[in-house]
């Protein structure tokens, strides 16, 4: 369910890996936020390529690893409260992760 979602764009200056750090989540229903990461030009949906879709199930500070970022390519971030939750949050793109990874490696 998307409502009051927020859109952000960025263009990386260099190719490689970036981290989308999400912190200071404060959600009324405590569901957390959901994030879509899309490669493509804003308002040109035919150019969209979905790279990542994630629903956070808690409000911990966490990060999403974004591999294979291309220099001089437009990316969009759509972020919203999960299942209609109303949230405030901070986001940051960085070469260093902050918080907990969304997916823990298996100990098998």
Buried (B, 14 or more C-beta within 10 A) or exposed (E): EEEEBEEEEEEBEEEEEBBBBBBEBEBEEEBBBBBBBBBBBEEEEEEBEEBBEBEBEEBEBBBBEBEEBEEEEBBBBBBBBBEEBEBEBEBEBEEEBBEEEBEEEEEE
